[in-house]
């Protein structure tokens, strides 16, 4: 139980910091939608930002962390601290050097990169040229996010979660400041966002450095591709790139296909994805990040029952949080998009189009989260090949489903294909895991579902009643919209909580106990 409380506490710390970052992210998206709308320039920036955004999620929330934490944890448990710090220096030095080379190549081959990411832009020379420019400006972000992710993995292994979780907020702050105060002074206003990405990546890394130094780390440049620990990290990371980032690869594919759809389709998918990332980041990715050091420690101690128990409890907690989240997003898709974005150059037709994508993305929210959690036990056991193979199948399924659905459903079909392929991904990972380690508490999962599904249905009815149907077509009326939306969320969330208490859902008390301990501890 001590380990479970430790995981819950870490997930809460990461979730709270991620919540702040997501709020700033939505404030950023509101400003972008208001200043630039959903048109040619915004589509160009979104495509140009796909590479840094992919690298941020890949490194900052995914593969490097999943590959470094098990190896660094093993060094701490089975070797000396000096050897562990040496590994950290080699990883940071080698990763930064390799990403610098990648950045130089990316800047030089930017036109080719844009043709791959958005082949449909080639028919519009103005949009193509703008996308190439923005891509070149944002590419150096790769170096900063690689360093930031390495520091995050080291700090997480040392059970320090706060600073790494807060670091992404810096990126949003810099983009907001550049959009508001730099864009009026540029001949190409959208360029301010790319500059904000670059500055945000730099400060995202720098803000974590003091905390690492307090742990005793001193940076020494140690570039060595032959270091045994670094080679193990790379061996884990290479297949993990696919296994841990299937969602991002699918989004990449969606953007490529969306470039052939009507103008604005990429923006609709982008804004909908941003909304889905809120509960996914606060609950799903936070839980996955928090559980990895514990799983890695169990793996180093060869404690298989402890690993399975920790995984099962975390999966149930994520399901308890994700199912009501997906129902809330689906029911309130139009009110959410209207309240957040419908102003300035972002009109009601754009709201409806974005809400359609949000509805289909929300169907797969639980799968997006559970994939990240289940994959962690494979990475803790230093098996990145299984998630890679299953991920490759999921990517192929996404391509087939996207081509099938994009005709009748346009951009909504691309979102639906992403959700369905993620469901396939998590189902296959769980099936293989069960064959390897035995039962993982399937009966407990079924009991939980039989309770939270009716509770989530009540949530949906109350949220729909609270939000109403008026206002959402109107431009402006921001405060009134937020009041109605907030009332719908309050009624839905309250109804879900009451239903879960009546049905004696254990996860309610787990969350309550963590909140009480957290706030009691913060006021001592």
Number of C-alpha atoms within 10 A of each C-alpha: 8 7 14 18 13 16 25 24 21 22 25 23 22 26 26 18 24 27 21 15 24 22 15 20 23 18 17 21 21 23 20 22 23 18 19 19 23 23 16 20 18 22 26 26 23 21 26 27 22 19 20 23 20 19 23 21 18 25 25 26 24 25 27 26 25 32 27 29 27 28 24 27 24 19 19 19 14 12 12 11 15 12 14 22 20 19 23 25 22 23 29 22 20 19 20 20 14 13 20 19 11 16 19 14 12 20 18 12 13 20 18 12 18 22 16 12 20 24 18 17 23 15 9 10 10 13 17 20 16 18 29 22 18 23 27 19 19 28 26 23 26 26 24 22 29 26 24 27 27 25 24 30 30 24 21 23 25 16 14 19 24 21 21 27 25 22 24 26 21 22 22 25 20 22 26 24 15 22 24 15 10 18 18 13 9 10 8 11 16 23 22 24 28 26 20 24 26 24 21 24 28 21 18 25 23 16 16 20 19 11 17 19 11 9 12 10 19 14 16 13 13 16 17 15 15 10 15 11 22 24 14 15 24 19 16 23 24 16 19 28 21 23 29 28 24 29 25 18 21 25 21 18 19 26 26 21 23 26 21 15 16 10 14 21 25 29 27 24 26 23 24 25 18 16 25 21 21 19 24 27 21 23 25 30 26 31 28 29 26 27 26 28 24 25 29 28 21 19 21 20 13 12 13 14 12 17 22 21 17 20 24 19 19 25 22 20 21 23 24 24 21 24 22 23 25 25 24 26 26 21 21 23 22 22 27 24 23 30 24 20 28 27 22 15 16 21 20 19 11 21 26 19 21 29 27 24 27 31 24 24 29 29 22 23 25 25 25 27 26 29 30 26 26 21 25 29 25 20 30 27 17 20 18 27 19 19 28 21 17 20 30 17 16 25 24 13 19 29 18 13 19 27 15 14 17 20 13 9 15 21 30 26 23 30 31 25 26 30 24 19 28 27 19 18 27 24 17 19 20 16 11 13 19 15 9 9 12 11 12 17 15 11 10 12 16 11 11 21 17 11 17 23 16 15 24 25 18 20 30 28 17 24 28 21 15 19 26 16 12 10 17 25 16 14 16 17 14 17 10 13 21 17 14 22 23 16 19 26 22 17 22 27 22 15 21 23 18 14 19 22 15 11 15 13 18 14 20 16 13 14 15 11 14 17 15 11 11 14 10 10 9 8 6 5
